Amino acid sequence: MSQFAVNLIFIGLSFALYIGIALWSRAGSTKEFYVAGGGIHPITNGVAVAGDWMSAASFLSMAGMVAFMGYTGSAFLMGWTGGYILLAMLLAPYLRKFGKYTVPSFVEDRYQSKPARMIAVVSLLCISLTYMIGQMTGSGVVFARFLEVSVDAGIWIAAGITFFYAVLGGMKSVTYTQVAQYCVLIVAFLVPPIFISFQMTGNPVPQLGMISEVTGEDVYVIAKLNSVLRDLGFAEYTAYAADPLNHFLLTATLMVGTAGLPHVIIRFFTVPKVADARWSAGWALVFIALLYLTAPAVASMARLNLMDTVYPNGSQANPIDYEHRPDWMNNWMETGLLKFEDKNGDGLIQYYNDANPAFKATADERGWAGNELTVNNDIMVIANPEIAKLPGWTIGLMAAGAIAAALSTAAGLLMAISSAVSHDIVKVTLKPDLSEKAEMNVARVAMLATLVVSAFLGMNPPGFAAQTVALAFGLAASTLFPALMMGIFSKRVNGKGAIAGMLAGITLTLVYIFMFKGWLFIAGTNNFPDTAEYWFFGVNPLGIGFFGAIVNFIVAYAVSLATEPPPQEIQDLVESVRYPKGAGAAIDH
């Protein structure tokens, strides 16, 4: 059986599972459509949260970035896991107790301000749409390789499948499909590194294999990887971050941005009680840890296998002949995500850091005219089984897992966007007498529009999957997170302060990101190249969200102190939300 047929079987079976679940769990009311009826068991919800959380960025790009960035890439690991703890401890239980369907609903009722609600809606849409771009991009990468279609075609296939099961059942359907998708993606992520670790070191536990000796060699995996990278002008895998400031800012932005992600927050509205929200968070952290604790091992082994492919005899001076390249290279070159350019005409694949001036003399001595191999970060995880020559079924499993990761998060984002449009804009603001059936139809139209826009932008994203997602975290950090935190823990912040803070935070973040990500053009040219010498005070655009959050807090408090305090009933409401009186006790739906 061909590898294509194997891939098709795994992907087809997973799609059949998701569609079957969607048909079984169709929503019959707006409560089921928005919050799955509010009766999801905490463990089930914990699995669904993990599935929602494990996006294309987590599955595809995170380990890929760590593979190429080494320790510097740990910002994504620490930021995303640390942020989830912030969300679980400081926001989720209190928002569940408040008893609303959406984040903008909380903002309006807490701050007694419809303008604040609309700013929250706009922020939510910006965050979720940007995040969706990353999921569509990741889906396109997977489909392009494993279904042998173009990246653009893969994006539209992913959009169609997601639309089908999200539209059928809303949050109820999405919840149970996310449970199935988590099971698929976690098995797919864990099985290949177990094989590879055993193959490379004789130890089947990837985390231990990463710090074990390479079979037949008197050297540890990490030590060998460091040596190979150093000899080719790359930074060592374990080298400390070259830019500590931006390493910290990116970590901080991802942490506070995580706690403000609307598609994750709404998952905690689906459980019956406040205590269940806490238990859901705890279980989700366990399920998330299975992937995040394995990612560094996947990254290190994938990078070492890549280097061993290019330099099979162990000599960095004698790379592989292009004519004798392995099949996996051919497969990925067809997608355009792996590229080779023979710059010196010798027919060999020179892969080294030609941006390192200290390595130039060595490269010149060897007759190298520049790096000739370009590897897209997003392919490292799903190409890993092929590089390591694992059985074909592991490759098919990896394909199904990568698609599950992208689709599970895309579905959660669709729910956040559609609920904001149908409930917060149409039902609450424009047409309060809208029937339940009409409201769900509006939500479905919003889903379709979102998928079309995100698919189009996914074909021309501002960066690889995890970079694009990191921008969404910056927006969440500078807008919703401060508004939610102050709404729960400060009785003094009022609607005027919340509005001013969110506007200040999102303005700073959006302008800074747009300036350096090639979206802001003046006189037909980009006057702000995305390089460190042009960044203000050396701050990377991916880390600006932390400053946006600080500005939001400062402006909100300053404006609130300069204006009248919230009404006493709102101050009492803030006080009651932090005490255990039961979900929904603070305010009625």
C-alpha positions as CSV (number, residue, x, y, z in Angstrom):
1,M,0.0,0.0,0.0
2,S,1.3,3.4,-0.9
3,Q,2.1,6.1,1.7
4,F,-0.6,8.3,0.1
5,A,-3.2,5.6,0.6
6,V,-2.1,5.1,4.3
7,N,-2.4,8.9,4.9
8,L,-5.8,9.0,3.2
9,I,-7.1,6.2,5.5
10,F,-5.9,7.9,8.7
11,I,-7.2,11.3,7.7
12,G,-10.5,9.9,6.3
13,L,-11.2,7.9,9.5
14,S,-10.6,10.9,11.7
15,F,-12.9,13.0,9.5
16,A,-15.6,10.4,9.7
17,L,-15.2,10.3,13.5
18,Y,-15.6,14.1,13.8
19,I,-18.6,14.3,11.4
20,G,-20.3,11.4,13.2
21,I,-19.9,13.1,16.6
22,A,-21.2,16.3,15.1
23,L,-24.4,14.6,13.8
24,W,-24.9,12.9,17.2
25,S,-24.5,16.1,19.2
26,R,-26.4,18.7,17.3
27,A,-27.6,21.7,19.4
28,G,-31.3,22.3,19.9
29,S,-31.2,25.6,21.7
30,T,-29.0,28.8,22.0
31,K,-27.7,27.6,25.3
32,E,-26.5,24.3,23.8
33,F,-25.2,26.2,20.8
34,Y,-23.1,28.7,22.9
35,V,-22.2,26.8,26.1
36,A,-23.2,23.2,25.3
37,G,-26.1,23.5,27.7
38,G,-23.8,24.2,30.6
39,G,-23.7,20.6,31.7
40,I,-20.3,19.3,30.5
41,H,-18.4,17.1,33.0
42,P,-15.2,18.7,34.3
43,I,-12.9,15.9,33.0
44,T,-14.6,15.9,29.6
45,N,-14.3,19.7,29.6
46,G,-10.7,19.4,30.6
47,V,-10.0,17.2,27.6
48,A,-11.9,19.6,25.3
49,V,-10.0,22.6,26.7
50,A,-6.7,20.8,26.0
51,G,-8.0,20.0,22.4
52,D,-9.0,23.6,22.0
53,W,-5.6,24.7,23.3
54,M,-3.5,22.4,21.2
55,S,-3.5,24.5,18.0
56,A,-1.5,24.2,14.9
57,A,1.0,26.4,16.6
58,S,1.4,24.0,19.5
59,F,1.5,20.8,17.4
60,L,3.4,22.0,14.3
61,S,5.3,25.2,15.0
62,M,6.3,25.1,18.7
63,A,8.6,22.1,18.6
64,G,9.8,23.3,15.1
65,M,10.8,26.7,16.5
66,V,12.5,25.1,19.5
67,A,14.4,22.8,17.1
68,F,15.8,25.8,15.3
69,M,15.9,28.4,18.2
70,G,17.0,26.0,21.0
71,Y,16.6,27.6,24.4
72,T,15.4,30.8,23.0
73,G,12.3,29.0,21.8
74,S,11.5,28.0,25.4
75,A,9.6,31.4,25.6
76,F,6.7,29.7,23.8
77,L,6.7,26.7,26.2
78,M,6.9,28.9,29.3
79,G,4.6,31.6,28.1
80,W,1.8,29.3,27.0
81,T,1.9,27.0,30.0
82,G,2.4,29.9,32.5
83,G,-0.4,31.8,30.9
84,Y,-2.8,28.9,31.2
85,I,-2.1,28.8,35.0
86,L,-3.0,32.5,35.2
87,L,-6.2,31.8,33.4
88,A,-7.1,28.9,35.6
89,M,-6.3,30.6,38.8
90,L,-7.3,34.2,38.3
91,L,-10.1,34.3,35.7
92,A,-11.9,31.1,34.8
93,P,-13.8,30.4,38.1
94,Y,-14.9,34.0,38.5
95,L,-16.1,34.4,35.0
96,R,-18.0,31.1,35.3
97,K,-19.6,32.3,38.5
98,F,-20.7,35.5,36.7
99,G,-22.9,33.3,34.5
100,K,-22.7,34.9,31.1
101,Y,-22.3,33.3,27.6
102,T,-19.5,35.5,26.3
103,V,-16.6,37.7,27.4
104,P,-18.2,40.9,26.0
105,S,-21.3,40.2,28.0
106,F,-19.2,40.2,31.2
107,V,-17.5,43.5,30.1
108,E,-20.9,45.3,29.6
109,D,-22.5,44.1,32.8
110,R,-19.5,44.7,34.9
111,Y,-18.7,48.1,33.5
112,Q,-22.3,49.1,32.8
113,S,-21.2,50.3,29.3
114,K,-22.4,49.2,25.8
115,P,-19.4,51.0,24.2
116,A,-17.1,48.9,26.4
117,R,-18.9,45.8,25.2
118,M,-18.4,46.8,21.6
119,I,-14.7,47.5,22.1
120,A,-14.4,44.0,23.7
121,V,-16.3,42.5,20.7
122,V,-13.9,44.3,18.2
123,S,-10.9,43.1,20.3
124,L,-12.3,39.5,20.4
125,L,-12.8,39.5,16.6
126,C,-9.2,40.8,16.0
127,I,-7.7,38.3,18.3
128,S,-9.7,35.3,17.1
129,L,-9.4,36.1,13.4
130,T,-5.6,36.5,13.7
131,Y,-5.5,33.2,15.5
132,M,-7.6,31.6,12.8
133,I,-5.0,32.6,10.2
134,G,-2.4,30.5,12.0
135,Q,-4.7,27.5,12.1
136,M,-5.5,27.8,8.4
137,T,-1.8,28.1,7.5
138,G,-1.0,25.1,9.6
139,S,-3.8,23.1,8.0
140,G,-2.6,24.0,4.6
141,V,0.9,22.7,5.4
142,V,-0.4,19.4,6.5
143,F,-2.8,18.8,3.6
144,A,-0.2,20.0,1.1
145,R,2.1,17.2,2.2
146,F,-0.1,14.3,3.0
147,L,-2.9,14.7,0.5
148,E,-0.6,15.9,-2.2
149,V,-2.5,19.0,-2.9
150,S,-1.4,22.7,-2.9
151,V,-1.2,24.6,0.4
152,D,-4.0,26.8,-0.8
153,A,-6.2,23.9,-1.6
154,G,-5.4,22.3,1.8
155,I,-6.6,25.5,3.5
156,W,-10.0,25.4,1.8
157,I,-10.4,21.7,2.6
158,A,-9.7,22.4,6.3
159,A,-12.2,25.3,6.2
160,G,-14.9,23.2,4.8
161,I,-14.6,20.3,7.3
162,T,-14.5,22.8,10.2
163,F,-17.5,24.6,9.0
164,F,-19.5,21.4,8.7
165,Y,-19.2,20.1,12.2
166,A,-19.2,23.6,13.9
167,V,-22.3,24.7,12.1
168,L,-24.2,21.5,12.9
169,G,-24.0,21.6,16.7
170,G,-22.3,24.8,17.9
171,M,-20.5,24.4,21.2
172,K,-22.1,21.1,22.0
173,S,-20.8,19.5,18.9
174,V,-17.5,21.3,19.1
175,T,-17.0,20.1,22.7
176,Y,-17.2,16.4,21.8
177,T,-15.3,16.7,18.6
178,Q,-12.5,18.5,20.5
179,V,-12.4,15.5,22.9
180,A,-11.9,13.2,20.0
181,Q,-9.4,15.5,18.3
182,Y,-7.4,15.7,21.5
183,C,-7.2,11.9,21.7
184,V,-6.0,11.8,18.0
185,L,-3.5,14.6,18.3
186,I,-1.9,13.5,21.5
187,V,-1.4,9.9,20.3
188,A,0.0,11.2,17.1
189,F,2.4,13.6,18.9
190,L,3.7,11.0,21.4
191,V,4.1,7.8,19.4
192,P,6.8,9.0,16.9
193,P,9.2,10.4,19.5
194,I,8.9,7.2,21.5
195,F,10.0,5.2,18.5
196,I,12.7,7.8,17.6
197,S,14.0,7.9,21.2
198,F,14.3,4.2,21.3
199,Q,15.9,4.1,17.9
200,M,18.4,6.8,18.8
201,T,19.3,6.0,22.4
202,G,17.6,2.7,23.4
203,N,15.4,4.6,25.8
204,P,11.7,4.7,24.9
205,V,10.9,7.8,27.1
206,P,11.6,10.8,24.9
207,Q,12.4,13.1,27.8
208,L,15.0,10.7,29.1
209,G,16.2,9.9,25.6
210,M,17.0,13.5,25.1
211,I,19.6,13.4,27.9
212,S,20.8,9.8,27.1
213,E,23.8,8.6,25.1
214,V,23.4,8.0,21.4
215,T,23.4,4.3,20.7
216,G,26.9,3.2,19.7
217,E,28.5,6.5,20.4
218,D,30.1,7.9,23.6
219,V,28.1,11.1,23.5
220,Y,24.8,12.4,24.7
221,V,22.1,13.5,22.3
222,I,22.1,17.1,23.4
223,A,26.0,17.3,23.5
224,K,26.1,15.8,19.9
225,L,23.5,18.3,18.7
226,N,25.4,21.2,20.2
227,S,28.6,20.1,18.6
228,V,27.1,19.7,15.2
229,L,25.4,23.0,15.3
230,R,28.5,24.8,16.6
231,D,30.6,23.3,13.9
232,L,28.3,24.8,11.2
233,G,28.1,28.3,12.7
234,F,24.7,27.9,14.3
235,A,24.0,28.8,18.0
236,E,24.1,25.8,20.3
237,Y,20.8,24.2,21.1
238,T,21.2,24.9,24.8
239,A,22.8,28.4,24.3
240,Y,21.2,31.1,26.5
241,A,18.9,33.6,24.7
242,A,21.0,36.1,22.8
243,D,18.4,38.8,23.5
244,P,17.2,38.4,27.1
245,L,15.0,41.4,26.9
246,N,12.8,40.1,24.1
247,H,13.0,36.6,25.5
248,F,11.3,37.9,28.6
249,L,8.9,40.2,26.8
250,L,7.7,37.4,24.5
251,T,7.2,35.0,27.4
252,A,5.3,37.7,29.4
253,T,3.2,38.6,26.4
254,L,2.3,35.0,25.8
255,M,1.4,34.5,29.4
256,V,-1.0,37.4,29.8
257,G,-2.3,36.9,26.3
258,T,-3.1,33.3,27.0
259,A,-5.2,34.4,30.0
260,G,-7.2,36.7,27.7
261,L,-8.0,34.3,24.9
262,P,-11.8,34.3,24.4
263,H,-12.0,30.9,22.7
264,V,-10.4,29.2,25.8
265,I,-12.3,31.3,28.3
266,I,-15.7,30.3,26.9
267,R,-14.9,26.7,27.5
268,F,-15.2,27.3,31.2
269,F,-18.8,28.5,30.7
270,T,-19.8,24.9,29.7
271,V,-19.6,23.3,33.1
272,P,-22.4,23.2,35.7
273,K,-20.6,24.8,38.7
274,V,-17.7,27.1,39.7
275,A,-15.9,24.2,41.3
276,D,-16.2,22.3,38.0
277,A,-14.5,25.2,36.3
278,R,-11.5,24.8,38.6
279,W,-11.4,21.0,38.2
280,S,-11.7,21.5,34.4
281,A,-8.6,23.7,34.5
282,G,-6.7,21.2,36.6
283,W,-7.5,18.3,34.3
284,A,-6.7,20.4,31.2
285,L,-3.3,21.2,32.6
286,V,-2.6,17.5,33.0
287,F,-3.6,16.8,29.4
288,I,-1.7,19.8,28.0
289,A,1.5,18.8,29.9
290,L,1.6,15.5,28.0
291,L,2.4,17.4,24.8
292,Y,4.4,20.3,26.2
293,L,6.8,18.2,28.3
294,T,7.5,16.1,25.2
295,A,8.1,19.0,22.8
296,P,11.7,19.7,23.7
297,A,12.7,16.1,23.1
298,V,10.8,16.1,19.8
299,A,12.6,19.3,18.8
300,S,16.1,18.1,19.7
301,M,15.8,14.7,18.0
302,A,14.2,16.2,14.9
303,R,17.0,18.7,14.5
304,L,19.7,16.1,15.1
305,N,18.1,13.8,12.5
306,L,17.9,16.6,10.0
307,M,21.6,17.4,10.5
308,D,22.5,13.7,10.2
309,T,20.6,13.5,6.9
310,V,22.5,16.4,5.4
311,Y,25.9,15.2,6.8
312,P,25.4,11.4,6.9
313,N,29.1,10.5,7.5
314,G,29.4,12.8,10.5
315,S,31.8,15.2,8.8
316,Q,30.5,18.7,8.5
317,A,32.9,19.3,5.6
318,N,31.2,16.6,3.4
319,P,27.5,17.1,3.0
320,I,25.1,14.8,1.1
321,D,25.0,14.8,-2.7
322,Y,21.7,16.4,-3.9
323,E,21.3,13.5,-6.4
324,H,21.3,11.0,-3.6
325,R,18.9,13.0,-1.3
326,P,16.3,10.9,0.6
327,D,12.7,10.6,-0.5
328,W,11.4,12.7,2.4
329,M,13.2,15.7,1.0
330,N,11.6,15.2,-2.4
331,N,8.2,15.0,-0.7
332,W,8.6,18.3,1.1
333,M,10.3,20.1,-1.8
334,E,7.1,19.5,-3.8
335,T,5.2,21.6,-1.3
336,G,7.7,24.4,-1.4
337,L,8.3,24.2,2.3
338,L,11.8,22.7,1.8
339,K,14.0,24.4,-0.8
340,F,17.5,23.8,-2.2
341,E,19.6,26.2,-4.3
342,D,23.0,25.0,-5.5
343,K,24.9,28.3,-5.1
344,N,28.4,27.0,-5.8
345,G,27.4,24.4,-8.5
346,D,29.0,21.4,-6.8
347,G,25.8,19.3,-6.5
348,L,26.2,19.0,-2.7
349,I,23.7,20.4,-0.1
350,Q,25.5,22.9,2.1
351,Y,23.5,23.7,5.2
352,Y,25.1,26.1,7.6
353,N,24.6,29.5,9.2
354,D,25.9,31.9,6.5
355,A,24.8,34.9,8.6
356,N,27.5,34.1,11.2
357,P,30.6,36.2,10.2
358,A,32.8,34.0,12.4
359,F,32.1,31.0,10.2
360,K,32.8,32.8,6.9
361,A,36.4,31.9,6.7
362,T,35.6,28.2,7.2
363,A,32.9,28.4,4.5
364,D,35.2,30.1,2.1
365,E,37.9,27.5,2.7
366,R,35.4,24.7,1.8
367,G,34.3,26.5,-1.3
368,W,30.8,27.2,0.1
369,A,29.0,30.2,-1.4
370,G,26.1,30.4,1.1
371,N,23.5,28.3,2.8
372,E,21.6,26.2,0.2
373,L,18.9,24.5,2.2
374,T,15.8,26.3,3.5
375,V,13.6,24.5,6.0
376,N,10.2,25.8,7.0
377,N,9.8,25.6,10.8
378,D,6.3,24.2,10.5
379,I,7.4,20.9,8.8
380,M,9.8,19.7,11.5
381,V,7.3,17.8,13.7
382,I,5.3,16.2,10.9
383,A,8.4,15.4,8.8
384,N,10.1,13.8,11.8
385,P,8.8,10.3,11.3
386,E,9.9,10.4,7.6
387,I,13.3,11.7,8.5
388,A,13.8,9.0,11.1
389,K,12.5,6.3,8.6
390,L,9.6,5.2,10.8
391,P,6.9,2.9,9.5
392,G,4.3,4.4,7.1
393,W,1.5,4.1,9.6
394,T,3.2,6.6,12.0
395,I,3.4,9.1,9.2
396,G,-0.4,8.7,8.5
397,L,-1.0,9.0,12.3
398,M,1.0,12.2,12.4
399,A,-1.0,13.6,9.5
400,A,-4.3,12.9,11.3
401,G,-2.9,14.4,14.5
402,A,-1.7,17.6,12.9
403,I,-5.0,18.2,11.2
404,A,-6.9,17.5,14.5
405,A,-4.8,20.1,16.3
406,A,-5.5,22.8,13.7
407,L,-9.2,21.9,13.4
408,S,-9.9,21.7,17.1
409,T,-8.7,25.2,17.8
410,A,-10.3,26.6,14.6
411,A,-13.7,25.3,15.8
412,G,-13.2,26.9,19.2
413,L,-12.3,30.2,17.5
414,L,-15.3,30.0,15.3
415,M,-17.5,29.6,18.4
416,A,-16.0,32.7,20.0
417,I,-16.4,34.8,16.8
418,S,-19.9,33.6,16.0
419,S,-21.2,34.1,19.5
420,A,-19.7,37.6,19.5
421,V,-21.4,38.5,16.3
422,S,-24.8,36.8,16.8
423,H,-25.2,37.3,20.5
424,D,-23.2,40.5,21.4
425,I,-23.8,42.5,18.2
426,V,-27.0,41.3,16.7
427,K,-29.1,39.9,19.5
428,V,-28.1,42.3,22.4
429,T,-27.3,45.4,20.5
430,L,-29.1,45.5,17.2
431,K,-32.2,43.3,17.4
432,P,-33.2,42.2,21.0
433,D,-36.3,40.5,19.8
434,L,-34.4,38.1,17.6
435,S,-35.6,34.5,18.0
436,E,-33.4,31.6,19.1
437,K,-33.5,30.0,15.6
438,A,-32.7,33.3,13.9
439,E,-29.8,33.9,16.3
440,M,-28.3,30.5,15.6
441,N,-28.6,31.2,11.9
442,V,-26.8,34.5,12.3
443,A,-24.0,32.6,14.2
444,R,-23.7,30.1,11.3
445,V,-23.4,32.9,8.7
446,A,-20.7,34.5,10.9
447,M,-18.9,31.2,10.9
448,L,-18.9,31.0,7.1
449,A,-17.7,34.6,6.7
450,T,-14.9,34.0,9.2
451,L,-13.7,30.9,7.5
452,V,-13.7,32.5,4.1
453,V,-11.7,35.5,5.4
454,S,-9.3,33.5,7.5
455,A,-8.7,31.0,4.7
456,F,-7.9,33.8,2.3
457,L,-5.5,35.5,4.8
458,G,-4.1,32.0,5.7
459,M,-2.8,31.8,2.1
460,N,-0.8,35.0,2.7
461,P,0.0,35.0,6.4
462,P,2.2,37.6,8.2
463,G,4.5,34.7,9.4
464,F,4.7,31.0,10.0
465,A,1.9,29.5,12.1
466,A,3.3,30.2,15.6
467,Q,4.4,33.7,14.7
468,T,0.9,34.6,13.5
469,V,-0.6,33.1,16.6
470,A,1.8,35.1,18.8
471,L,0.4,38.3,17.3
472,A,-3.1,37.2,18.5
473,F,-1.7,36.7,22.0
474,G,-0.3,40.2,21.9
475,L,-3.7,41.6,21.1
476,A,-5.4,39.5,23.9
477,A,-2.7,40.7,26.3
478,S,-3.3,44.3,25.6
479,T,-7.1,44.4,25.6
480,L,-9.2,41.6,27.2
481,F,-6.8,40.4,29.9
482,P,-6.5,43.8,31.7
483,A,-10.3,44.4,31.3
484,L,-11.2,41.1,32.8
485,M,-8.6,41.3,35.6
486,M,-9.7,44.8,36.7
487,G,-13.4,43.8,36.3
488,I,-12.9,40.9,38.8
489,F,-10.4,42.4,41.3
490,S,-10.9,46.1,41.3
491,K,-14.1,47.8,42.5
492,R,-12.8,51.3,41.5
493,V,-12.3,50.8,37.7
494,N,-15.4,52.1,35.9
495,G,-16.7,52.0,32.3
496,K,-14.8,55.1,31.1
497,G,-11.6,53.7,32.4
498,A,-12.1,50.3,30.8
499,I,-12.9,51.9,27.5
500,A,-9.8,54.2,27.6
501,G,-7.6,51.3,28.7
502,M,-8.7,48.9,26.0
503,L,-8.4,51.6,23.3
504,A,-4.9,52.6,24.4
505,G,-3.7,49.0,24.7
506,I,-5.0,47.8,21.3
507,T,-3.9,51.0,19.5
508,L,-0.3,50.6,20.8
509,T,-0.2,46.9,20.0
510,L,-1.8,47.0,16.5
511,V,0.2,50.0,15.3
512,Y,3.5,48.5,16.4
513,I,2.7,45.1,15.0
514,F,1.4,46.6,11.7
515,M,4.5,48.8,11.3
516,F,7.0,45.9,11.5
517,K,5.0,43.0,10.0
518,G,4.7,44.6,6.5
519,W,1.1,45.6,6.8
520,L,1.6,49.4,7.2
521,F,2.8,51.1,4.1
522,I,3.7,54.7,3.5
523,A,4.2,56.1,0.0
524,G,4.1,52.5,-1.3
525,T,7.0,51.1,0.6
526,N,7.5,49.6,4.1
527,N,9.4,52.2,6.0
528,F,9.8,50.0,9.0
529,P,11.7,46.8,8.2
530,D,11.2,44.0,10.8
531,T,14.8,44.0,12.0
532,A,16.2,44.8,15.5
533,E,17.9,48.0,14.3
534,Y,14.5,49.5,13.5
535,W,12.5,48.2,16.5
536,F,11.8,51.0,19.1
537,F,14.1,50.5,22.1
538,G,14.9,47.0,20.6
539,V,11.4,45.6,21.4
540,N,10.4,42.8,19.0
541,P,6.8,43.2,17.7
542,L,6.0,39.7,19.1
543,G,6.6,41.1,22.6
544,I,4.8,44.4,22.4
545,G,1.6,43.0,23.9
546,F,3.1,43.0,27.4
547,F,3.6,46.8,27.1
548,G,0.1,47.1,25.7
549,A,-1.2,45.4,28.8
550,I,0.7,47.7,31.1
551,V,-0.5,50.8,29.2
552,N,-4.1,49.4,29.4
553,F,-3.9,49.0,33.2
554,I,-2.3,52.5,33.8
555,V,-4.7,54.3,31.5
556,A,-7.8,52.5,32.9
557,Y,-6.9,53.3,36.5
558,A,-5.9,56.9,35.7
559,V,-9.2,57.6,33.9
560,S,-11.2,55.8,36.6
561,L,-9.6,57.8,39.4
562,A,-10.3,61.0,37.5
563,T,-14.0,60.2,37.0
564,E,-16.9,59.0,39.2
565,P,-16.7,55.6,40.9
566,P,-18.9,52.7,39.7
567,P,-22.4,52.5,41.3
568,Q,-22.5,50.8,44.7
569,E,-24.4,47.8,43.2
570,I,-21.6,47.2,40.8
571,Q,-19.0,47.4,43.6
572,D,-21.1,44.9,45.5
573,L,-21.3,42.7,42.4
574,V,-17.5,42.7,42.1
575,E,-17.2,41.7,45.8
576,S,-19.8,38.9,45.4
577,V,-18.1,37.4,42.3
578,R,-15.0,36.5,44.4
579,Y,-17.0,34.6,47.0
580,P,-18.4,31.1,46.6
581,K,-22.1,31.5,46.2
582,G,-22.6,29.4,43.1
583,A,-22.3,29.7,39.3
584,G,-24.6,32.4,38.0
585,A,-25.4,33.7,41.4
586,A,-23.8,37.1,40.8
587,I,-26.1,38.0,38.0
588,D,-28.9,36.5,36.0
589,H,-28.5,35.5,32.3
